[in-house]
């Protein structure tokens, strides 16, 4: 069975923009916390590690 994407070009553009906004918001939040001197240790790596596992299993 071959999978096809059923999202048209407008939908792909919306998903791309939302993903880009999410990444930029994450970078902004990380830099803000860093500049504010908030020390999270290695806890901030946990979501990154989880998303890496999810991506590898797909």
DRENMAR-905192 format. One record per residue (C-alpha): chain; residue in one letter; residue number from 1; x, y, z. Coordinates in Angstrom, 2 decimals. Last residue first. Example, Ala and Ser with C-alpha at 12.3 -4.5 7.8 and 13.67 -1.06 7.14 Angstrom:
# DRENMAR-905192
<r unit="A" code="S" pos="2" east="13.67" north="-1.06" up="7.14"/>
<r unit="A" code="A" pos="1" east="12.30" north="-4.50" up="7.80"/>
END
This chain:
# DRENMAR-905192
<r unit="A" code="X" pos="58" east="8.36" north="6.23" up="12.13"/>
<r unit="A" code="X" pos="57" east="10.40" north="4.75" up="14.99"/>
<r unit="A" code="X" pos="56" east="13.34" north="7.15" up="14.57"/>
<r unit="A" code="X" pos="55" east="11.10" north="10.24" up="14.69"/>
<r unit="A" code="X" pos="54" east="9.48" north="9.13" up="17.96"/>
<r unit="A" code="X" pos="53" east="12.84" north="8.45" up="19.59"/>
<r unit="A" code="X" pos="52" east="14.20" north="11.84" up="18.54"/>
<r unit="A" code="X" pos="51" east="11.07" north="13.52" up="19.87"/>
<r unit="A" code="X" pos="50" east="11.69" north="11.92" up="23.26"/>
<r unit="A" code="X" pos="49" east="15.33" north="13.06" up="23.37"/>
<r unit="A" code="X" pos="48" east="14.36" north="16.62" up="22.52"/>
<r unit="A" code="X" pos="47" east="11.61" north="16.61" up="25.15"/>
<r unit="A" code="X" pos="46" east="14.13" north="15.40" up="27.77"/>
<r unit="A" code="X" pos="45" east="16.92" north="17.86" up="26.91"/>
<r unit="A" code="X" pos="44" east="15.35" north="20.74" up="28.87"/>
<r unit="A" code="X" pos="43" east="15.72" north="18.69" up="32.05"/>
<r unit="A" code="X" pos="42" east="19.52" north="18.70" up="31.69"/>
<r unit="A" code="X" pos="41" east="20.09" north="21.50" up="34.15"/>
<r unit="A" code="X" pos="40" east="17.14" north="23.86" up="34.20"/>
<r unit="A" code="X" pos="39" east="19.09" north="26.91" up="35.33"/>
<r unit="A" code="X" pos="38" east="17.20" north="30.14" up="34.76"/>
<r unit="A" code="X" pos="37" east="19.74" north="32.90" up="34.26"/>
<r unit="A" code="X" pos="36" east="17.36" north="35.29" up="32.55"/>
<r unit="A" code="X" pos="35" east="19.60" north="35.22" up="29.47"/>
<r unit="A" code="X" pos="34" east="19.35" north="31.43" up="29.24"/>
<r unit="A" code="X" pos="33" east="15.60" north="31.44" up="29.84"/>
<r unit="A" code="X" pos="32" east="15.12" north="34.04" up="27.10"/>
<r unit="A" code="X" pos="31" east="17.41" north="32.12" up="24.73"/>
<r unit="A" code="X" pos="30" east="15.43" north="28.91" up="25.26"/>
<r unit="A" code="X" pos="29" east="12.09" north="30.70" up="24.88"/>
<r unit="A" code="X" pos="28" east="13.18" north="32.41" up="21.67"/>
<r unit="A" code="X" pos="27" east="14.49" north="29.13" up="20.26"/>
<r unit="A" code="X" pos="26" east="11.22" north="27.41" up="21.13"/>
<r unit="A" code="X" pos="25" east="9.17" north="30.23" up="19.61"/>
<r unit="A" code="X" pos="24" east="11.28" north="30.02" up="16.44"/>
<r unit="A" code="X" pos="23" east="10.70" north="26.27" up="16.20"/>
<r unit="A" code="X" pos="22" east="6.97" north="26.62" up="16.76"/>
<r unit="A" code="X" pos="21" east="6.66" north="29.47" up="14.26"/>
<r unit="A" code="X" pos="20" east="8.51" north="27.38" up="11.67"/>
<r unit="A" code="X" pos="19" east="6.22" north="24.44" up="12.31"/>
<r unit="A" code="X" pos="18" east="3.15" north="26.64" up="11.99"/>
<r unit="A" code="X" pos="17" east="4.49" north="28.13" up="8.76"/>
<r unit="A" code="X" pos="16" east="5.26" north="24.70" up="7.29"/>
<r unit="A" code="X" pos="15" east="1.86" north="23.34" up="8.30"/>
<r unit="A" code="X" pos="14" east="0.16" north="26.34" up="6.66"/>
<r unit="A" code="X" pos="13" east="2.22" north="25.96" up="3.48"/>
<r unit="A" code="X" pos="12" east="1.42" north="22.25" up="3.32"/>
<r unit="A" code="X" pos="11" east="-2.27" north="23.01" up="3.73"/>
<r unit="A" code="X" pos="10" east="-2.14" north="25.60" up="0.94"/>
<r unit="A" code="X" pos="9" east="-0.32" north="23.13" up="-1.33"/>
<r unit="A" code="X" pos="8" east="-2.94" north="20.43" up="-0.84"/>
<r unit="A" code="X" pos="7" east="-2.81" north="17.89" up="1.95"/>
<r unit="A" code="X" pos="6" east="-3.76" north="14.34" up="0.97"/>
<r unit="A" code="X" pos="5" east="-0.21" north="13.02" up="1.17"/>
<r unit="A" code="X" pos="4" east="-0.01" north="9.63" up="-0.44"/>
<r unit="A" code="X" pos="3" east="0.75" north="6.29" up="1.14"/>
<r unit="A" code="X" pos="2" east="1.47" north="3.31" up="-1.08"/>
<r unit="A" code="X" pos="1" east="0.00" north="0.00" up="0.00"/>
END
